[in-house]
Amino acid sequence: MSAPPEPPENNPESNMGHSRPVIAVPLVVAGICLAIPFGAMLWVDSYSRLTPALIGIPFFYWYQMLWVVLSTVLTVVAYLLVRRHEAARRGGERK
């Protein structure tokens, strides 16, 4: 009688060159950086008020304009994290 076959996870021939997706910390951080502005803008109760005013501008307006700048910064951070991660995955090769 022959030995039972190995389960598909342990059989190297069953993968056929495919590897499991790896959840990388830089990609998770980049996703969080991209999700923060959405959460901040969708939580309307946190900024639907007039005070405190900044240079005579109601809080409702300057808070949203502040998030335009913060969203830009967080998007740049996410972009740099993903680029660095991709470069590391490719072994630092450049085009």
SEFIZA-3560 file (N, C-alpha, C; in Angstrom, 3 decimals):
REM SEFIZA-3560
<numar><xx>0.836</xx><yy>-1.160</yy><zz>0.000</zz><atom>N</atom></numar>
<numar><xx>0.000</xx><yy>0.000</yy><zz>0.000</zz><atom>CA</atom></numar>
<numar><xx>0.895</xx><yy>1.241</yy><zz>0.000</zz><atom>C</atom></numar>
<numar><xx>0.512</xx><yy>2.253</yy><zz>-0.763</zz><atom>N</atom></numar>
<numar><xx>1.336</xx><yy>3.465</yy><zz>-0.847</zz><atom>CA</atom></numar>
<numar><xx>0.915</xx><yy>4.468</yy><zz>0.225</zz><atom>C</atom></numar>
<numar><xx>1.803</xx><yy>5.425</yy><zz>0.475</zz><atom>N</atom></numar>
<numar><xx>1.536</xx><yy>6.458</yy><zz>1.481</zz><atom>CA</atom></numar>
<numar><xx>0.466</xx><yy>7.412</yy><zz>0.957</zz><atom>C</atom></numar>
<numar><xx>-0.332</xx><yy>7.987</yy><zz>1.856</zz><atom>N</atom></numar>
<numar><xx>-1.361</xx><yy>8.929</yy><zz>1.403</zz><atom>CA</atom></numar>
<numar><xx>-0.706</xx><yy>10.191</yy><zz>0.826</zz><atom>C</atom></numar>
<numar><xx>-1.354</xx><yy>10.840</yy><zz>-0.135</zz><atom>N</atom></numar>
<numar><xx>-0.766</xx><yy>12.053</yy><zz>-0.717</zz><atom>CA</atom></numar>
<numar><xx>-0.737</xx><yy>13.188</yy><zz>0.309</zz><atom>C</atom></numar>
<numar><xx>0.218</xx><yy>14.093</yy><zz>0.125</zz><atom>N</atom></numar>
<numar><xx>0.334</xx><yy>15.242</yy><zz>1.033</zz><atom>CA</atom></numar>
<numar><xx>-0.823</xx><yy>16.200</yy><zz>0.783</zz><atom>C</atom></numar>
<numar><xx>-1.205</xx><yy>16.943</yy><zz>1.803</zz><atom>N</atom></numar>
<numar><xx>-2.247</xx><yy>17.949</yy><zz>1.597</zz><atom>CA</atom></numar>
<numar><xx>-1.758</xx><yy>18.992</yy><zz>0.579</zz><atom>C</atom></numar>
<numar><xx>-2.675</xx><yy>19.627</yy><zz>-0.152</zz><atom>N</atom></numar>
<numar><xx>-2.272</xx><yy>20.569</yy><zz>-1.188</zz><atom>CA</atom></numar>
<numar><xx>-1.411</xx><yy>21.723</yy><zz>-0.680</zz><atom>C</atom></numar>
<numar><xx>-1.599</xx><yy>22.181</yy><zz>0.575</zz><atom>N</atom></numar>
<numar><xx>-0.806</xx><yy>23.300</yy><zz>1.078</zz><atom>CA</atom></numar>
<numar><xx>0.676</xx><yy>22.947</yy><zz>1.169</zz><atom>C</atom></numar>
<numar><xx>0.964</xx><yy>21.700</yy><zz>1.502</zz><atom>N</atom></numar>
<numar><xx>2.350</xx><yy>21.297</yy><zz>1.713</zz><atom>CA</atom></numar>
<numar><xx>3.012</xx><yy>20.758</yy><zz>0.455</zz><atom>C</atom></numar>
<numar><xx>2.246</xx><yy>20.526</yy><zz>-0.579</zz><atom>N</atom></numar>
<numar><xx>2.780</xx><yy>19.970</yy><zz>-1.809</zz><atom>CA</atom></numar>
<numar><xx>3.311</xx><yy>21.113</yy><zz>-2.681</zz><atom>C</atom></numar>
<numar><xx>4.630</xx><yy>21.198</yy><zz>-2.905</zz><atom>N</atom></numar>
<numar><xx>5.178</xx><yy>22.315</yy><zz>-3.671</zz><atom>CA</atom></numar>
<numar><xx>4.710</xx><yy>22.323</yy><zz>-5.117</zz><atom>C</atom></numar>
<numar><xx>4.327</xx><yy>21.179</yy><zz>-5.654</zz><atom>N</atom></numar>
<numar><xx>3.877</xx><yy>21.139</yy><zz>-7.037</zz><atom>CA</atom></numar>
<numar><xx>2.496</xx><yy>21.752</yy><zz>-7.206</zz><atom>C</atom></numar>
<numar><xx>1.694</xx><yy>21.786</yy><zz>-6.154</zz><atom>N</atom></numar>
<numar><xx>0.339</xx><yy>22.311</yy><zz>-6.266</zz><atom>CA</atom></numar>
<numar><xx>0.307</xx><yy>23.829</yy><zz>-6.359</zz><atom>C</atom></numar>
<numar><xx>1.343</xx><yy>24.527</yy><zz>-5.893</zz><atom>N</atom></numar>
<numar><xx>1.364</xx><yy>25.987</yy><zz>-5.958</zz><atom>CA</atom></numar>
<numar><xx>1.569</xx><yy>26.498</yy><zz>-7.374</zz><atom>C</atom></numar>
<numar><xx>2.305</xx><yy>25.761</yy><zz>-8.179</zz><atom>N</atom></numar>
<numar><xx>2.586</xx><yy>26.122</yy><zz>-9.568</zz><atom>CA</atom></numar>
<numar><xx>3.080</xx><yy>27.558</yy><zz>-9.705</zz><atom>C</atom></numar>
<numar><xx>3.987</xx><yy>27.956</yy><zz>-8.861</zz><atom>N</atom></numar>
<numar><xx>4.587</xx><yy>29.274</yy><zz>-8.963</zz><atom>CA</atom></numar>
<numar><xx>3.794</xx><yy>30.383</yy><zz>-8.292</zz><atom>C</atom></numar>
<numar><xx>2.630</xx><yy>30.074</yy><zz>-7.770</zz><atom>N</atom></numar>
<numar><xx>1.824</xx><yy>31.096</yy><zz>-7.106</zz><atom>CA</atom></numar>
<numar><xx>2.182</xx><yy>31.117</yy><zz>-5.630</zz><atom>C</atom></numar>
<numar><xx>2.322</xx><yy>32.307</yy><zz>-5.103</zz><atom>N</atom></numar>
<numar><xx>2.582</xx><yy>32.422</yy><zz>-3.676</zz><atom>CA</atom></numar>
<numar><xx>1.389</xx><yy>33.094</yy><zz>-3.015</zz><atom>C</atom></numar>
<numar><xx>1.253</xx><yy>32.847</yy><zz>-1.763</zz><atom>N</atom></numar>
<numar><xx>0.169</xx><yy>33.477</yy><zz>-1.016</zz><atom>CA</atom></numar>
<numar><xx>0.443</xx><yy>34.961</yy><zz>-0.891</zz><atom>C</atom></numar>
<numar><xx>-0.614</xx><yy>35.780</yy><zz>-0.910</zz><atom>N</atom></numar>
<numar><xx>-0.398</xx><yy>37.210</yy><zz>-0.715</zz><atom>CA</atom></numar>
<numar><xx>0.097</xx><yy>37.480</yy><zz>0.704</zz><atom>C</atom></numar>
<numar><xx>1.027</xx><yy>38.383</yy><zz>0.819</zz><atom>N</atom></numar>
<numar><xx>1.597</xx><yy>38.735</yy><zz>2.104</zz><atom>CA</atom></numar>
<numar><xx>1.091</xx><yy>40.116</yy><zz>2.492</zz><atom>C</atom></numar>
<numar><xx>0.608</xx><yy>40.232</yy><zz>3.704</zz><atom>N</atom></numar>
<numar><xx>0.168</xx><yy>41.535</yy><zz>4.195</zz><atom>CA</atom></numar>
<numar><xx>1.383</xx><yy>42.224</yy><zz>4.784</zz><atom>C</atom></numar>
<numar><xx>1.828</xx><yy>43.269</yy><zz>4.124</zz><atom>N</atom></numar>
<numar><xx>3.023</xx><yy>43.980</yy><zz>4.545</zz><atom>CA</atom></numar>
<numar><xx>2.631</xx><yy>45.199</yy><zz>5.384</zz><atom>C</atom></numar>
<numar><xx>3.390</xx><yy>45.445</yy><zz>6.412</zz><atom>N</atom></numar>
<numar><xx>3.118</xx><yy>46.565</yy><zz>7.317</zz><atom>CA</atom></numar>
<numar><xx>3.106</xx><yy>47.903</yy><zz>6.576</zz><atom>C</atom></numar>
<numar><xx>4.062</xx><yy>48.185</yy><zz>5.671</zz><atom>N</atom></numar>
<numar><xx>4.001</xx><yy>49.478</yy><zz>4.976</zz><atom>CA</atom></numar>
<numar><xx>2.720</xx><yy>49.665</yy><zz>4.167</zz><atom>C</atom></numar>
<numar><xx>2.194</xx><yy>48.589</yy><zz>3.599</zz><atom>N</atom></numar>
<numar><xx>0.963</xx><yy>48.713</yy><zz>2.828</zz><atom>CA</atom></numar>
<numar><xx>-0.242</xx><yy>48.947</yy><zz>3.735</zz><atom>C</atom></numar>
<numar><xx>-0.226</xx><yy>48.357</yy><zz>4.907</zz><atom>N</atom></numar>
<numar><xx>-1.305</xx><yy>48.598</yy><zz>5.870</zz><atom>CA</atom></numar>
<numar><xx>-1.264</xx><yy>50.047</yy><zz>6.348</zz><atom>C</atom></numar>
<numar><xx>-0.074</xx><yy>50.541</yy><zz>6.641</zz><atom>N</atom></numar>
<numar><xx>0.071</xx><yy>51.933</yy><zz>7.082</zz><atom>CA</atom></numar>
<numar><xx>-0.362</xx><yy>52.880</yy><zz>5.966</zz><atom>C</atom></numar>
<numar><xx>-0.004</xx><yy>52.569</yy><zz>4.724</zz><atom>N</atom></numar>
<numar><xx>-0.414</xx><yy>53.406</yy><zz>3.593</zz><atom>CA</atom></numar>
<numar><xx>-1.936</xx><yy>53.412</yy><zz>3.469</zz><atom>C</atom></numar>
<numar><xx>-2.561</xx><yy>52.268</yy><zz>3.651</zz><atom>N</atom></numar>
<numar><xx>-4.021</xx><yy>52.214</yy><zz>3.601</zz><atom>CA</atom></numar>
<numar><xx>-4.668</xx><yy>53.032</yy><zz>4.703</zz><atom>C</atom></numar>
<numar><xx>-4.090</xx><yy>52.987</yy><zz>5.877</zz><atom>N</atom></numar>
<numar><xx>-4.610</xx><yy>53.788</yy><zz>6.989</zz><atom>CA</atom></numar>
<numar><xx>-4.452</xx><yy>55.271</yy><zz>6.690</zz><atom>C</atom></numar>
<numar><xx>-3.303</xx><yy>55.658</yy><zz>6.124</zz><atom>N</atom></numar>
<numar><xx>-3.084</xx><yy>57.064</yy><zz>5.748</zz><atom>CA</atom></numar>
<numar><xx>-4.126</xx><yy>57.532</yy><zz>4.742</zz><atom>C</atom></numar>
<numar><xx>-4.535</xx><yy>56.661</yy><zz>3.849</zz><atom>N</atom></numar>
<numar><xx>-5.538</xx><yy>57.035</yy><zz>2.854</zz><atom>CA</atom></numar>
<numar><xx>-6.952</xx><yy>57.019</yy><zz>3.426</zz><atom>C</atom></numar>
<numar><xx>-7.184</xx><yy>56.219</yy><zz>4.466</zz><atom>N</atom></numar>
<numar><xx>-8.524</xx><yy>56.108</yy><zz>5.045</zz><atom>CA</atom></numar>
<numar><xx>-8.826</xx><yy>57.203</yy><zz>6.066</zz><atom>C</atom></numar>
<numar><xx>-7.816</xx><yy>57.748</yy><zz>6.708</zz><atom>N</atom></numar>
<numar><xx>-8.025</xx><yy>58.753</yy><zz>7.758</zz><atom>CA</atom></numar>
<numar><xx>-8.812</xx><yy>59.966</yy><zz>7.259</zz><atom>C</atom></numar>
<numar><xx>-8.445</xx><yy>60.578</yy><zz>6.118</zz><atom>N</atom></numar>
<numar><xx>-9.228</xx><yy>61.740</yy><zz>5.668</zz><atom>CA</atom></numar>
<numar><xx>-10.696</xx><yy>61.412</yy><zz>5.385</zz><atom>C</atom></numar>
<numar><xx>-10.968</xx><yy>60.211</yy><zz>4.858</zz><atom>N</atom></numar>
<numar><xx>-12.354</xx><yy>59.836</yy><zz>4.613</zz><atom>CA</atom></numar>
<numar><xx>-13.128</xx><yy>59.772</yy><zz>5.922</zz><atom>C</atom></numar>
<numar><xx>-12.533</xx><yy>59.142</yy><zz>6.909</zz><atom>N</atom></numar>
<numar><xx>-13.194</xx><yy>59.057</yy><zz>8.204</zz><atom>CA</atom></numar>
<numar><xx>-13.421</xx><yy>60.419</yy><zz>8.823</zz><atom>C</atom></numar>
<numar><xx>-12.432</xx><yy>61.284</yy><zz>8.704</zz><atom>N</atom></numar>
<numar><xx>-12.553</xx><yy>62.623</yy><zz>9.287</zz><atom>CA</atom></numar>
<numar><xx>-13.660</xx><yy>63.432</yy><zz>8.614</zz><atom>C</atom></numar>
<numar><xx>-13.786</xx><yy>63.310</yy><zz>7.309</zz><atom>N</atom></numar>
<numar><xx>-14.800</xx><yy>64.078</yy><zz>6.588</zz><atom>CA</atom></numar>
<numar><xx>-16.193</xx><yy>63.446</yy><zz>6.697</zz><atom>C</atom></numar>
<numar><xx>-16.260</xx><yy>62.138</yy><zz>6.862</zz><atom>N</atom></numar>
<numar><xx>-17.571</xx><yy>61.492</yy><zz>6.997</zz><atom>CA</atom></numar>
<numar><xx>-18.156</xx><yy>61.635</yy><zz>8.400</zz><atom>C</atom></numar>
<numar><xx>-17.327</xx><yy>61.966</yy><zz>9.371</zz><atom>N</atom></numar>
<numar><xx>-17.804</xx><yy>62.178</yy><zz>10.742</zz><atom>CA</atom></numar>
<numar><xx>-18.182</xx><yy>63.653</yy><zz>10.888</zz><atom>C</atom></numar>
<numar><xx>-19.302</xx><yy>64.019</yy><zz>10.306</zz><atom>N</atom></numar>
<numar><xx>-19.729</xx><yy>65.418</yy><zz>10.202</zz><atom>CA</atom></numar>
<numar><xx>-19.985</xx><yy>66.042</yy><zz>11.563</zz><atom>C</atom></numar>
<numar><xx>-20.483</xx><yy>65.289</yy><zz>12.512</zz><atom>N</atom></numar>
<numar><xx>-20.765</xx><yy>65.860</yy><zz>13.834</zz><atom>CA</atom></numar>
<numar><xx>-19.525</xx><yy>66.452</yy><zz>14.490</zz><atom>C</atom></numar>
<numar><xx>-18.347</xx><yy>65.999</yy><zz>14.091</zz><atom>N</atom></numar>
<numar><xx>-17.130</xx><yy>66.507</yy><zz>14.721</zz><atom>CA</atom></numar>
<numar><xx>-16.791</xx><yy>67.930</yy><zz>14.281</zz><atom>C</atom></numar>
<numar><xx>-17.344</xx><yy>68.375</yy><zz>13.155</zz><atom>N</atom></numar>
<numar><xx>-16.986</xx><yy>69.720</yy><zz>12.677</zz><atom>CA</atom></numar>
<numar><xx>-18.189</xx><yy>70.557</yy><zz>12.245</zz><atom>C</atom></numar>
<numar><xx>-19.390</xx><yy>70.139</yy><zz>12.528</zz><atom>N</atom></numar>
<numar><xx>-20.557</xx><yy>70.927</yy><zz>12.125</zz><atom>CA</atom></numar>
<numar><xx>-20.912</xx><yy>71.960</yy><zz>13.205</zz><atom>C</atom></numar>
<numar><xx>-20.029</xx><yy>72.926</yy><zz>13.340</zz><atom>N</atom></numar>
<numar><xx>-20.243</xx><yy>74.017</yy><zz>14.300</zz><atom>CA</atom></numar>
<numar><xx>-19.521</xx><yy>75.257</yy><zz>13.801</zz><atom>C</atom></numar>
<numar><xx>-19.806</xx><yy>76.375</yy><zz>14.405</zz><atom>N</atom></numar>
<numar><xx>-19.213</xx><yy>77.640</yy><zz>13.962</zz><atom>CA</atom></numar>
<numar><xx>-17.983</xx><yy>78.037</yy><zz>14.761</zz><atom>C</atom></numar>
<numar><xx>-17.917</xx><yy>77.602</yy><zz>16.009</zz><atom>N</atom></numar>
<numar><xx>-16.786</xx><yy>78.012</yy><zz>16.846</zz><atom>CA</atom></numar>
<numar><xx>-15.847</xx><yy>76.836</yy><zz>17.048</zz><atom>C</atom></numar>
<numar><xx>-14.591</xx><yy>77.023</yy><zz>17.241</zz><atom>N</atom></numar>
<numar><xx>-13.871</xx><yy>78.292</yy><zz>17.320</zz><atom>CA</atom></numar>
<numar><xx>-13.554</xx><yy>78.834</yy><zz>15.927</zz><atom>C</atom></numar>
<numar><xx>-13.657</xx><yy>80.127</yy><zz>15.821</zz><atom>N</atom></numar>
<numar><xx>-13.349</xx><yy>80.790</yy><zz>14.551</zz><atom>CA</atom></numar>
<numar><xx>-11.847</xx><yy>81.055</yy><zz>14.482</zz><atom>C</atom></numar>
<numar><xx>-11.309</xx><yy>81.020</yy><zz>13.290</zz><atom>N</atom></numar>
<numar><xx>-9.887</xx><yy>81.287</yy><zz>13.056</zz><atom>CA</atom></numar>
<numar><xx>-9.807</xx><yy>82.435</yy><zz>12.059</zz><atom>C</atom></numar>
<numar><xx>-9.308</xx><yy>83.569</yy><zz>12.503</zz><atom>N</atom></numar>
<numar><xx>-9.209</xx><yy>84.790</yy><zz>11.690</zz><atom>CA</atom></numar>
<numar><xx>-10.584</xx><yy>85.140</yy><zz>11.106</zz><atom>C</atom></numar>
<numar><xx>-11.616</xx><yy>84.963</yy><zz>11.893</zz><atom>N</atom></numar>
<numar><xx>-12.971</xx><yy>85.279</yy><zz>11.475</zz><atom>CA</atom></numar>
<numar><xx>-13.631</xx><yy>84.218</yy><zz>10.607</zz><atom>C</atom></numar>
<numar><xx>-12.941</xx><yy>83.119</yy><zz>10.322</zz><atom>N</atom></numar>
<numar><xx>-13.497</xx><yy>82.055</yy><zz>9.494</zz><atom>CA</atom></numar>
<numar><xx>-14.108</xx><yy>81.011</yy><zz>10.435</zz><atom>C</atom></numar>
<numar><xx>-15.375</xx><yy>80.650</yy><zz>10.231</zz><atom>N</atom></numar>
<numar><xx>-16.008</xx><yy>79.648</yy><zz>11.101</zz><atom>CA</atom></numar>
<numar><xx>-15.276</xx><yy>78.299</yy><zz>11.040</zz><atom>C</atom></numar>
<numar><xx>-15.343</xx><yy>77.583</yy><zz>12.147</zz><atom>N</atom></numar>
<numar><xx>-14.666</xx><yy>76.298</yy><zz>12.283</zz><atom>CA</atom></numar>
<numar><xx>-15.032</xx><yy>75.345</yy><zz>11.153</zz><atom>C</atom></numar>
<numar><xx>-16.301</xx><yy>75.315</yy><zz>10.765</zz><atom>N</atom></numar>
<numar><xx>-16.771</xx><yy>74.412</yy><zz>9.720</zz><atom>CA</atom></numar>
<numar><xx>-15.929</xx><yy>74.536</yy><zz>8.452</zz><atom>C</atom></numar>
<numar><xx>-15.571</xx><yy>75.761</yy><zz>8.074</zz><atom>N</atom></numar>
<numar><xx>-14.822</xx><yy>75.983</yy><zz>6.831</zz><atom>CA</atom></numar>
<numar><xx>-13.330</xx><yy>75.740</yy><zz>6.993</zz><atom>C</atom></numar>
<numar><xx>-12.742</xx><yy>76.297</yy><zz>8.055</zz><atom>N</atom></numar>
<numar><xx>-11.285</xx><yy>76.134</yy><zz>8.149</zz><atom>CA</atom></numar>
<numar><xx>-10.885</xx><yy>74.706</yy><zz>8.498</zz><atom>C</atom></numar>
<numar><xx>-11.758</xx><yy>73.968</yy><zz>9.179</zz><atom>N</atom></numar>
<numar><xx>-11.470</xx><yy>72.564</yy><zz>9.467</zz><atom>CA</atom></numar>
<numar><xx>-11.406</xx><yy>71.759</yy><zz>8.166</zz><atom>C</atom></numar>
<numar><xx>-12.344</xx><yy>71.997</yy><zz>7.266</zz><atom>N</atom></numar>
<numar><xx>-12.332</xx><yy>71.295</yy><zz>5.985</zz><atom>CA</atom></numar>
<numar><xx>-11.128</xx><yy>71.686</yy><zz>5.135</zz><atom>C</atom></numar>
<numar><xx>-10.762</xx><yy>72.943</yy><zz>5.151</zz><atom>N</atom></numar>
<numar><xx>-9.579</xx><yy>73.377</yy><zz>4.392</zz><atom>CA</atom></numar>
<numar><xx>-8.303</xx><yy>72.814</yy><zz>5.003</zz><atom>C</atom></numar>
<numar><xx>-8.263</xx><yy>72.671</yy><zz>6.309</zz><atom>N</atom></numar>
<numar><xx>-7.121</xx><yy>72.033</yy><zz>6.960</zz><atom>CA</atom></numar>
<numar><xx>-6.988</xx><yy>70.587</yy><zz>6.486</zz><atom>C</atom></numar>
<numar><xx>-8.112</xx><yy>69.900</yy><zz>6.307</zz><atom>N</atom></numar>
<numar><xx>-8.057</xx><yy>68.513</yy><zz>5.847</zz><atom>CA</atom></numar>
<numar><xx>-7.618</xx><yy>68.392</yy><zz>4.398</zz><atom>C</atom></numar>
<numar><xx>-7.785</xx><yy>69.452</yy><zz>3.609</zz><atom>N</atom></numar>
<numar><xx>-7.244</xx><yy>69.418</yy><zz>2.242</zz><atom>CA</atom></numar>
<numar><xx>-5.725</xx><yy>69.289</yy><zz>2.314</zz><atom>C</atom></numar>
<numar><xx>-5.103</xx><yy>70.072</yy><zz>3.177</zz><atom>N</atom></numar>
<numar><xx>-3.648</xx><yy>70.025</yy><zz>3.345</zz><atom>CA</atom></numar>
<numar><xx>-3.223</xx><yy>68.695</yy><zz>3.982</zz><atom>C</atom></numar>
<numar><xx>-3.921</xx><yy>68.287</yy><zz>5.043</zz><atom>N</atom></numar>
<numar><xx>-3.571</xx><yy>67.027</yy><zz>5.718</zz><atom>CA</atom></numar>
<numar><xx>-3.752</xx><yy>65.825</yy><zz>4.785</zz><atom>C</atom></numar>
<numar><xx>-4.785</xx><yy>65.843</yy><zz>3.962</zz><atom>N</atom></numar>
<numar><xx>-5.002</xx><yy>64.746</yy><zz>3.013</zz><atom>CA</atom></numar>
<numar><xx>-3.867</xx><yy>64.665</yy><zz>2.013</zz><atom>C</atom></numar>
<numar><xx>-3.391</xx><yy>65.820</yy><zz>1.580</zz><atom>N</atom></numar>
<numar><xx>-2.265</xx><yy>65.843</yy><zz>0.644</zz><atom>CA</atom></numar>
<numar><xx>-1.027</xx><yy>65.230</yy><zz>1.291</zz><atom>C</atom></numar>
<numar><xx>-0.745</xx><yy>65.616</yy><zz>2.520</zz><atom>N</atom></numar>
<numar><xx>0.428</xx><yy>65.099</yy><zz>3.233</zz><atom>CA</atom></numar>
<numar><xx>0.297</xx><yy>63.585</yy><zz>3.436</zz><atom>C</atom></numar>
<numar><xx>-0.874</xx><yy>63.134</yy><zz>3.857</zz><atom>N</atom></numar>
<numar><xx>-1.072</xx><yy>61.700</yy><zz>4.089</zz><atom>CA</atom></numar>
<numar><xx>-1.008</xx><yy>60.898</yy><zz>2.789</zz><atom>C</atom></numar>
<numar><xx>-1.472</xx><yy>61.482</yy><zz>1.683</zz><atom>N</atom></numar>
<numar><xx>-1.379</xx><yy>60.801</yy><zz>0.390</zz><atom>CA</atom></numar>
<numar><xx>0.074</xx><yy>60.678</yy><zz>-0.052</zz><atom>C</atom></numar>
<numar><xx>0.859</xx><yy>61.716</yy><zz>0.171</zz><atom>N</atom></numar>
<numar><xx>2.287</xx><yy>61.665</yy><zz>-0.169</zz><atom>CA</atom></numar>
<numar><xx>2.994</xx><yy>60.608</yy><zz>0.680</zz><atom>C</atom></numar>
<numar><xx>2.665</xx><yy>60.551</yy><zz>1.960</zz><atom>N</atom></numar>
<numar><xx>3.265</xx><yy>59.541</yy><zz>2.839</zz><atom>CA</atom></numar>
<numar><xx>2.902</xx><yy>58.138</yy><zz>2.349</zz><atom>C</atom></numar>
<numar><xx>1.636</xx><yy>57.929</yy><zz>2.010</zz><atom>N</atom></numar>
<numar><xx>1.209</xx><yy>56.617</yy><zz>1.508</zz><atom>CA</atom></numar>
<numar><xx>1.934</xx><yy>56.271</yy><zz>0.211</zz><atom>C</atom></numar>
<numar><xx>2.063</xx><yy>57.234</yy><zz>-0.680</zz><atom>N</atom></numar>
<numar><xx>2.756</xx><yy>57.008</yy><zz>-1.950</zz><atom>CA</atom></numar>
<numar><xx>4.216</xx><yy>56.607</yy><zz>-1.722</zz><atom>C</atom></numar>
<numar><xx>4.893</xx><yy>57.328</yy><zz>-0.837</zz><atom>N</atom></numar>
<numar><xx>6.298</xx><yy>57.011</yy><zz>-0.557</zz><atom>CA</atom></numar>
<numar><xx>6.452</xx><yy>55.636</yy><zz>0.098</zz><atom>C</atom></numar>
<numar><xx>5.540</xx><yy>55.287</yy><zz>0.987</zz><atom>N</atom></numar>
<numar><xx>5.596</xx><yy>53.969</yy><zz>1.624</zz><atom>CA</atom></numar>
<numar><xx>5.417</xx><yy>52.854</yy><zz>0.597</zz><atom>C</atom></numar>
<numar><xx>4.469</xx><yy>53.020</yy><zz>-0.299</zz><atom>N</atom></numar>
<numar><xx>4.232</xx><yy>51.990</yy><zz>-1.313</zz><atom>CA</atom></numar>
<numar><xx>5.408</xx><yy>51.899</yy><zz>-2.278</zz><atom>C</atom></numar>
<numar><xx>5.940</xx><yy>53.051</yy><zz>-2.688</zz><atom>N</atom></numar>
<numar><xx>7.096</xx><yy>53.035</yy><zz>-3.595</zz><atom>CA</atom></numar>
<numar><xx>8.296</xx><yy>52.353</yy><zz>-2.944</zz><atom>C</atom></numar>
<numar><xx>8.566</xx><yy>52.668</yy><zz>-1.686</zz><atom>N</atom></numar>
<numar><xx>9.692</xx><yy>52.057</yy><zz>-0.976</zz><atom>CA</atom></numar>
<numar><xx>9.479</xx><yy>50.554</yy><zz>-0.829</zz><atom>C</atom></numar>
<numar><xx>8.238</xx><yy>50.151</yy><zz>-0.530</zz><atom>N</atom></numar>
<numar><xx>7.941</xx><yy>48.735</yy><zz>-0.380</zz><atom>CA</atom></numar>
<numar><xx>8.124</xx><yy>48.006</yy><zz>-1.716</zz><atom>C</atom></numar>
<numar><xx>7.645</xx><yy>48.583</yy><zz>-2.789</zz><atom>N</atom></numar>
<numar><xx>7.794</xx><yy>47.953</yy><zz>-4.104</zz><atom>CA</atom></numar>
<numar><xx>9.265</xx><yy>47.859</yy><zz>-4.508</zz><atom>C</atom></numar>
<numar><xx>10.039</xx><yy>48.887</yy><zz>-4.197</zz><atom>N</atom></numar>
<numar><xx>11.465</xx><yy>48.847</yy><zz>-4.514</zz><atom>CA</atom></numar>
<numar><xx>12.170</xx><yy>47.745</yy><zz>-3.714</zz><atom>C</atom></numar>
<numar><xx>11.781</xx><yy>47.589</yy><zz>-2.460</zz><atom>N</atom></numar>
<numar><xx>12.379</xx><yy>46.546</yy><zz>-1.631</zz><atom>CA</atom></numar>
<numar><xx>11.991</xx><yy>45.154</yy><zz>-2.135</zz><atom>C</atom></numar>
<numar><xx>10.751</xx><yy>45.008</yy><zz>-2.597</zz><atom>N</atom></numar>
<numar><xx>10.307</xx><yy>43.712</yy><zz>-3.122</zz><atom>CA</atom></numar>
<numar><xx>11.051</xx><yy>43.336</yy><zz>-4.380</zz><atom>C</atom></numar>
<numar><xx>11.368</xx><yy>44.312</yy><zz>-5.207</zz><atom>N</atom></numar>
<numar><xx>12.081</xx><yy>44.038</yy><zz>-6.440</zz><atom>CA</atom></numar>
<numar><xx>13.585</xx><yy>43.901</yy><zz>-6.209</zz><atom>C</atom></numar>
<numar><xx>14.006</xx><yy>44.069</yy><zz>-4.987</zz><atom>N</atom></numar>
<numar><xx>15.419</xx><yy>43.935</yy><zz>-4.669</zz><atom>CA</atom></numar>
<numar><xx>16.210</xx><yy>45.184</yy><zz>-4.973</zz><atom>C</atom></numar>
<numar><xx>15.528</xx><yy>46.316</yy><zz>-5.030</zz><atom>N</atom></numar>
<numar><xx>16.217</xx><yy>47.575</yy><zz>-5.255</zz><atom>CA</atom></numar>
<numar><xx>16.564</xx><yy>47.855</yy><zz>-6.701</zz><atom>C</atom></numar>
<numar><xx>16.080</xx><yy>47.023</yy><zz>-7.635</zz><atom>N</atom></numar>
<numar><xx>16.389</xx><yy>47.296</yy><zz>-9.040</zz><atom>CA</atom></numar>
<numar><xx>15.654</xx><yy>48.540</yy><zz>-9.498</zz><atom>C</atom></numar>
<numar><xx>16.250</xx><yy>49.275</yy><zz>-10.393</zz><atom>N</atom></numar>
<numar><xx>15.665</xx><yy>50.504</yy><zz>-10.902</zz><atom>CA</atom></numar>
<numar><xx>15.423</xx><yy>50.368</yy><zz>-12.390</zz><atom>C</atom></numar>
<numar><xx>14.444</xx><yy>51.124</yy><zz>-12.854</zz><atom>N</atom></numar>
<numar><xx>14.143</xx><yy>51.100</yy><zz>-14.289</zz><atom>CA</atom></numar>
<numar><xx>15.107</xx><yy>51.950</yy><zz>-15.080</zz><atom>C</atom></numar>
//
